[in-house]
Amino acid sequence: MAEFSEALFSIFFIETLINGLLLGGVLALLSLGLNLIFGVVDVVWICYAEIIMLGMYTIFFLYKAGVPLPLAILGGIAVTTILGYLTHKLVISRVLDAAPINQLLATGGLLFFFQGLAMVVFGIEFRNLGVSLGSLAVSSDIYLSSTRLLSFAVSGVVVICLYFFLSRSYLGAAIRAISQDREIMTLMGVDTKRLYLLTSAIGGALAGLAAALLALQYDIHPFIGLSFGPITFVICVMGGLGNMVGGFLAAFVFAELITLGGYFADLEWGYVMAFVFFVVTMFIRPEGLFARKS
């Protein structure tokens, strides 16, 4: 008991809580685009993490070709925006009225297609940008990752920008309206196909932004989507599918569970704790912790 109390009030415990918040910023950014797409199109993109993976590869090769990093990041965002647009145009639009299982199979097929394409074109070796932003010394005992601080800040800015876009602009109002009742919007003469394509492109752009932040922290390989895809989906479900604010908050809950589990045991137990919490949550609140009231 004394050891637990000592660990609880340790300076490293405070550092763990802060790092959990910063990890939450990364996970929140991953969930924003997927939640936006589901909220409007009502189709879960199982392949969303693979679009992020292709964005990471784009940034890597542009940077290694001599393109300045900011421009390489913009190039990655452009590629994922196009991929988001084409994914809906060529695949999702054809299964909009299909059974949910068929929609999952279609996007699951895209997942394996993108993985296979990356393996054939880029190989299976791990690649790294080789860029480090270093750490920020908060005190003599606490050091925080500058990249995760950046991710946290970017996530906050993106959420604020999306809020104003969805609440203050005409297109944003149309997107919110179609997410609530697509049939009424169609009867009112709104071009729903155009809104779906726009939403998918925005979701793709958010995937590119997430790819940029992940490329600064992790190795790039064809299977990196398997590392973040399930976590992203779990966060979206836990926050309430289609609820961007709920997903944003759920990302921080999930991240804190991972880091606290790593602090008191090890990182693997942290993931076990987080997924056990998710399963228990689904029994208590199947609609998600922060699901919108009907």
N, C-alpha and C positions, 0 to 999 in steps of 0.2 A: 504493500500500500504506500509505503514511504517512497519507494522507487517510482511508482506511478505519479504521485504528487510532485516529485522532483522533476519528472519528465514533463508534466503538465505546465509547470511554471518556468521551464527552461527557456533561455533565449532562443534555442533552436526550435522550440515549439512555435514561438512567434514567427520565426523565419519560415517554418513549414506552412503556417496559415497564410502568410503572404504569398508564398510560392503557389499555394493552392488557388488563390485568387488569380494569379498571373496565368497559371495553366488553364483556368476557367476562361480567360480571355481568348486563348487559342481555340479551345473547344467550342466556345460560343460563336466564334467567327465561322467555324466549320458548319454549324447547325443553321445559321441564318439563311443561307441560300436554299438549302433543302426544305426548310420550313416555309419559305416564301413560295417556292414552287408548289409544294403540296397544298398550301392554303388556297391557291388560285386554281391550279390545274387539277387537284385532287388525285394525283398519281404520285406514288413514292418512287423516286429515282434511286434504285439500288446501286446504280452505276455512278452516283454523284462523286464518290471518293476517287474513282478512276479518272474522272475529268480533272480533279485536283492534281492527280498524279501526272497527267499529260501536261498540265500547266507548269508543274515543277520541272519536268524535262525541258520544256520550251525555255524557261528562264535559265536553266543550267547551260544549255547549248548556246543561247544568245550571249550569255555572259562570258563563256569560254571562248567565243568567237571574237571577243573584244568589244562587245556592246557594253556601254556603261550600265551598271546594275539598275538604276532607276528606269532606264529605257528597256532593259531586259524584262523587268517586272511588268511594265506596260505592255510589252509584247506578249508575255504570258497571259495577262488579263484579256488581251484582244483574242488570243487563241481560244481560251476557255469560254469567252462570250460567244464566239462563233460556234463552238462545240455545243453550248447550251441551246442556241438557236436551231442548229441542225438536228440535235437529238429530238427536240419536239417536232420539228418539221417532218423529219423522215421516219420517226418511230412512234413517238408518243401520240401524235395526232391520229394515228391509225388504230390506236387501242383505247381511245378515250371512252368509248361506249362499251368496251369489252368487260368481262368479269375481272374483278381485282386480281385473281390468280394469274390471268393472262397478262395483265399489266406488269405484275411482278416478274413473270417469266421473260417478258420482252426486255425489261430493263436489266434483269439478271443476265440475259444473253449479251446485252451490250457490255456488261461488266467483264465477261470473259473475252469478248472481242477486243476491248481496249487493253486488257492485260496481255492477250496474245500478240496484239499489234506492237505493244511496247517491248515485249520479249524479242520479237523478230527484228524490229528496227533498231532498238537500243542495246539489246543484250541483257544479261541477268546480273552483270556486275554492279556493285554499289558505287554511286557517284556522290560527290560532295562539292558544294560551291566553294568551300575553303574561305568563307567570309565569316569573321567573328566580330560581334559588336561588344564583346567583353561583358564585364559585370559592373554593377553600380554598388559602391560601398555605402550602405545606409548608416552603419556604425562599424566599430572595430570588429564586431562579431557577426554582422548580418550583411550578406552579399546577395544581390538580386540580379537575375539574368536580364541584361539590357534588351535582348530579343523578345523575352516574354513581357517585359514592360511595354515594349513597342506594340506587341500583339494586343495587350490589354487596352492600350490607348486607341489603337485602330478599331478594335471591336466596339468600344464606346462611341467613337465617332461615327462608325457605320450604322449603329443602332439609331443614333440621333438623326442622321441623314435620312435613313429609311422612314423613320417616324414622320419627319416633316414632308418627305416625298409622298407618303401614303395618306397623310392627313390634310395637306395643304395644296396639293396639285390636282388638276383635273384627271390626269392619268392615274394618280394614286387613288383618288376617290372611285374611279371606275374599277380598279383592281380590287379594292375592298368590297365594292358592291357585288362584283362577279364571284368573289369568294364566298359570299353569303347566299346568293341565289342566282345561279347561272341561267336558269330558264327564264326568269323575269327579265334579265338583262338582254337576252336574245330577243324576247318579244318586244322590247323597247327599241330595237334596231341597233344595238351596240355590236360592233364587230368583235365577237369573242375570240375568233381565231387570231386576230392581231394582238389582243391583250395576252393571250397565251404565249405567243411568240415573244412578246416584249418581256413578260415575266420570266420565261426560260432564259432569255439573253441576260437579264439582270442576275438571275441565279447563277448563270455561268460566269459572269463578271465577279461575283462574290467568291466563286470557287477559285478564280485566278488570284484574288487577293489572299485567300487562305493559302494557296500554293506558294505564294511569295514568302509568307511568314514561316511556313513549314520548311521550305527549302533552306532557310537561314539556320534551322535548328536540327534537321534530320538528314540522313543519307537518302538518296533518291534511287529507287529501284522499282521494277514493275509491280511488286506486291505490296507496296506501301499503303495502297488503298485498303488492304485487308487489315492493316493496323488501326486505321482511323474510321473506316466505313461503319463497322458495327457500333463503335462508340458514338459516332454521329447520329446514327439511327436511334439508338437507345436514348440519347439526350432529347431528340425530337419527340419521341413517344412519351418520355417522362414529363416533358414540359407541356404536352398536348399538341398532337400533330397539327401543323398549320398555324400554331400560336407562336409568333416570333419572339415576343417578350417572354413567354413561358419557357421556350427553348433556351433563351439567353440566360434566364435565372437557373434553369435546370443544369446548364453547363457548369456553373459555379458550384452547385451542390455536388455534382458528380466529381468534379476536380478536387474538391476538399476531401471527399471520402477517399479518393485515391492517394492523395498526399498524406493524410492522417494515418491511413493504413500502412503506408510506407514508413512513416515516422515511428509508429509503435511496434511494427513487425518488419515487413519488407515490402517492396513495390508490388510483388505478385499478390500478396495478401491485400494490398490496397485495392487492386482491381477486383479481387474476389469480393471484398466488402461492398464496393460500388455496385457490382452486378447483383449481389444478394439484395441490396437496398432497392434496386430497380424491380426485381422480381416481387418483393414484398409490397412495393408501391403499386404494382399492377393488380395485386389481389385486393388492396384496400381502395385504390382509386384507378380503375381500369382506363379512365379517360385521361389520366395524367395529373400530375401535381398541380399544374397551373392551367388546366384546360378551361377554355371559355365556357361560361354558363349558357345553356341554350335558352 
